[in-house]
Amino acid sequence: MKTIKDMDLSGKRVFFRVDFNVPLDEHQNITDDSRIRAVLPTLEYALDHNAKLIIASHMGRPKGKVVPVLSLSPVAKRLGRLLKKEVIIAKDCIGSEIKALVNKMKRGDVVLLENLRFHSEEQKNDDAFARALAELCDVYINDAFAVSHRTNASVVAITKFVPVSGAGFLLQRELDYFKKAMADPQRPVVAIVGGAKVSSKIGALENMLRYVDKLIIGGAMANTFLKSIGYDLGKSKVEIDLIEVAASVLRKAAESGIKLYLPVDAVVASHFDARAEIKIVPMQEIPQNWMALDIGPATSLLYSQVLYDAKTIIWNGPMGAFEMDAFSRGTFAMAHSVANSYALSIVGGGDTDVAVHKSGETDRITYISTGGGAFLALLEGKTLPAVAALNA
């Protein structure tokens, strides 16, 4: 796979597919610009090499219609401030007017195209739409890891029509870190898998059994595993149709000699509400009409001990309903334990990313992935369509 360093950029029109799908408040103010900052090294490299920068991204889910509140205008302002350059926001991403705008660009100019998803053809991986995007550039660079698991026109079909294509620094870094964690890791390798559903993580769990030495399970998905070995979990969330699948994962782990850890205690509540009565109980003693909403302190201590000798840690998914303060301590304790370890630590997934930032441990995690679905797809052992397109 070629990278931006393999390209001659001087005087060239360089099309950057990035992920600027940043959160906005009700006044269209950006509340977190980390996705913009993540691609600055790539954009600054191109500016240093006298390129003309054409930047494209999606924002939200406009479903092929022009939705003004999902315009990339706020992003253009923030990007301009970060690059210390004027960033022109185009009225669209294809068409004769956009072609004319691009053809007038000088070296060092920066144009941000309007939301790709204002066109339904983007998510349909439409060839005609991809060709129209490709006509704007001499060089194509994908630096949008977070959408590289999707078969979209701006990350897959476009590579058929551009003269030369490659990866930006962010995409390259994401893949390099994942390779360090899975293909050639320092051992022991510990995977921490949390979140609400076994159904969304089953592919990742089954694939990771081929690579890891220890597997920690938390979040509501742990309930399904505990149910499979006979625990009565009161009103806790359990995926009844996946109890057999959970039992199968436990069996495979045992057969492979992988140490698998489940919660030993829980923070429980009478109902899912910040004002509900809560208590801490062993997993065997969850009251009949109560539900487990976070791992308890004994589990947090157990999991921190499991991580003590880890050399590589991969974490995807929170330990409980951390968005409510009463049920956040397990996830934050896990963040502190990962940060305190001596391991190469890689964290992925939107919720996990938010939890690490809230815990204040961002600087002590080796790498925080910018992609949730893409990170999970790699954990499942899949080839990302956009990466396959660059390698074609």
N, C-alpha and C positions, 0 to 999 in steps of 0.2 A: 504494500500500500504506500503510495507516494504521500509525502507531507508537504506542508507549505514551504519548508526549507529546500525542497527539491525543485521549486518553481522559479522561473524568471518572472518577477512581478513588475519590473520597471516600466512605467508607462502603460501597463496593462489594466484592463477593466476586470477587477476581481470580484466575483460574486461570493459573498459569505452567507451560508445558511447558519443562523444562530438560534438560540432559544431565548427570546426576550419576553416570554410569557410571564411577566412579573405581576405580583399582587398590587392592586390599586384600591384606595379607599373611595368613599362616596364622592369625594371632590376630585377624583382622577389624579391624586397624588400617589407616587410610587412608595409603598411601605417597606419594600426590601429589594435592593438593587443588586444582590449578590450574583444573579444570573448575568447581569450586564458586566459586572466587574470580572467575572470568570473568563470572558473572552477578550478582555482588553489586551493581554499579551499578544494574541494573534493579530488583532487589528493594528496595534502599535507597530508590530513587526512589518506589516504591509505598508504602513505609512512611512516607516523608515526606509523602505525599499521603493519609494516613489510610485506606489500603485494608486489606482482610482478605486475607491471602495464602494461597492454596491452591497448593502446589507439587507437580508430578508429574514422575517420571522413570522410566526403566528401569534395570536393573542386570544385566549379564551376559546369559546365554541360558538362562533356566529352562524354556523351551519350554512355556509355558502351565501349569506346575505350581508349587506353592508350595515353594521351595527356601530353607530358613532362612538358609543362608550367603550368599544373594543378597538378603537384606533390606536396606532402606535405613536401618536403625537407626543404623549408624555415621555415615552422612551427616547424620542429624538432629542428632547430638551436635556434629559439626564445624561445621555450618551455624549452630547456636545460638551456638557460641563466636565465629564470625566476625561474626554479626549483633548479638552481645551481647543476645540475646533467647532466651526459651524457644521451642523448636521442638517441637511435638507431632507424634509419629509415629503415623499412623493405622494401624489393623490391616489395612486393605484400601484399594482406591482407588474402589470403587463399593459401593452397597448402602444400606439404610435406616440402619444404624448410622453410616455415614460422612456421610450427609445430616444426621442429627441432630447430629453433631459440628460440621459446617460451619455449621449454622443457629444454633448457640450462640456462634459466633465474634464477638468484638468488634473494633473498629478497631485495627489494629496487631498482631492475633494472626497467628501463622504455623503452618500445618498442612502437614506433608509426607506425601503419600499413599504407601502402600506400592507396591512394584515393579509397574509397569503390565504387565510381561510375565509376571506370575503368571497372567494371563488370556490365553489363546491368541487371543482376539478382537482384542487390540491390534495384532498383526502382520498380521491378516487385514483390517484397516481396516473392522471391523464397525460398521454403523450403530447397532445397539442399544447396543453398548458405548460408542460415541462419544456417543450421546444421554445415557446415564447419567452420563458425565463432565461433559457440558455442563450438566446439571441442577444441578451444584454451584456454578455461577458466573454472574455478570452480565457479566464481561469476560474474554476469552481472550487471552493473550499467548504467542506462540511465541518463545522465546529459546534454542532447541535446534538451532543450525545443524548440528551433527554428525549429527543424524538426519533432517534436512530433505530428504534425497534418498530417504527411505523412504516408502512409501505406508502409513503406520500410522494407526490410529484417532485417536491423541492429537495428530497433527500435520496430518491431512488431513480425515477424516470429521467430526471435532468442529466444524470451522468452519461446517458446514451447520446446526448446532443451537444455537450460541451467539448471544446478542443482538448482540455486537460483538466483532471480533477484530483483532489487529494484531501488529506485531513488537516485540520487546524491543531494548535497545541493542546486545546482542552480535550478534544476527542481522543487524541493520541495519549494524553495523560490518563484519561479514564481507562482506556484499554490496557495500558501498561501496568497500572496499579492492579487491575483485575487479574492480569496474567501473573503478577507477583503473588497474589493471594491464592490462586487456584491451580495454575499450571506448574509453577515451580516454587512452592511456598516454603518458608522456614517452619518447622514443626516443633511443638504441636499446633495444629490449626483448630481453632474453636469458632463455630458458627453460632450466632445468636439469632433466632428467628421468633418474631413476635407478631402482633397485629390481631385483627379481629377474626379472620377466617382461615381455616385450613385449606378451603377450596382455592383461595388465591395464591397459596404458597406450596401446594402439594408437589408441583413440578420441581420447584427449587429444592424442597426437602429431599425428594427422591434422588435428584442429581447430586446434591451435596454429600449424600452418604458415600459417594465414591471418592471423596476428597478429604473429608474432615476427620479429626481424631476425637473431637467432642462436639456435642450438639446440645445447646440450651434452648428450651422452648418456653415462651411466656406469652402474655396477652390472653385475650379470650380464646384464641385457638388452642391454648393448653388445656382448656376444659374438655375439648373433644378427645384429647389423648387420655386425660384422667378418667373420663367416662368409659373409655375402651378397656380400662383395667379395673372397672367396678366401683369407682367412686360415685357417691351421691352428691350432686353439686347444687341442690336446691333449685333456684330459678335461674342459675347462671346460663349464659348463652352457650349452647352446644349444637353442633351440626350433626344431627342424628344420622343423616345419610352418609356421613363420612367417618363414622366410628370404626368401621372395618378397615378403611384406608389408614386411619391413625394407628390401629393395631398392627397393620402390615409394616408401617414405618418403624414401629417399636421392635418388631421381630427382625427386620432387616438390619437395624442398628446392632442388635444383640448378636446376630450371626456374623456381622462384620467386625465385631470387637470395638464398636464405637460407643463411648460412654454418653448416654443420653440423659439429660436432667430435666425434670418437671418440677413445678412449684410444690413446696411443702406446706406453705401457709398462704393466706390471702387476706386482703382488705375487702370486707364484704359490706353490703348495704341492703336495706330493705327495698329500695328502689333506686333507679338511676337518676339521681338528683343531687346537686351540690349541698342541699340542706338536709338530705336524708341522714338517719342515724347510721353510724358506721362502727364496725369493730374488726379486730384482727383475730382470726381463728385458724387452727390447723386445717388442711384440706379435708380431713375426714369429718370435721365438725361444722360444716357450713349449714346453718339453720334452713329448715325446709322452704321457707318463702323468701330467702335472701339470695343475693347474687354476688359472685366474685368479680371485682372490678379493678383489682391491681394485685401484684405479687406482694406478699408480706415481708417484714424485716428479716425473718429467718431465711426466706428464699433469697433475698438480696445478699445476705451474708454468704450463703452457700454458693451463689453464682460468682461472687467476687473471689472466692477461694478457687473455683473452677478456672478462673481466668489467670490465676497467679503465675503459672508457669507457661502461659500461652506465648507463642512467638508470632502468630498471625491470628487476627480476629476479624471476622466479617459479621456485620450486624445489620439486619433488616427487620424493622417492625418494633413498635413500643411494647412495654411490659403490661400496660393497662390503659385505662381511659385517661391519659395524662393531661388532656385538655381541661379537666376539672381538677382543681388543686388537691382535693381530698384523695384523688386516685393517681397522683403524679409521682409520688415518692419512689415507687419501684423503678420507673423509667429513668428518673434522675439519678437514682443510686447506680443503675447500670451504666449510665453515661460517665459517672465519676469513676466507676471500677474500670471501664475501658480506657478512660483517660489516664488512670494511675498505672496501667499495665506497662510492661516493657516491650509490648508487641507492636508489630506493624498493624495498625487498626484502620479498617475501611468501613465506612458507614454509608448506607444507601437507602433511598426511600423517602418520600416527602415528609411523612409523619416523624420518622426517625431523625431526619435532618432538623426539623423544627424543634424536636425535643432536645437535641444536642445544643442547639443555639440557646434555648431557654435555660439549659443547665449551666451555661457559661463555660463549657468545656471545649468549645470549637478549636481553640488554638492547640489543644493537647491531643487531638485526634489526628492521625497521620494523613488521612484523606477522607473528605466528605464528598460523595458523588453528587453530581447535579441532576441525575436521572433516577426516577422511581421505577417506572415500567421498564426502562432499558436496563437498569441494574438488575431487576428481578429476572428479566429475560436471559441475561448472562448467567445468573445463578442457576437457571433452569437448563443451562448448557446449550442455549440456542445461539445461532449466528444472527447478528443484527442485520436486517435487510439493507440498511444504508451502508454498513461496513462492507457487506458482500458486494454492493454496487461499486464501491470505490476500488475493491480488489479485482473486479471483473476485467 
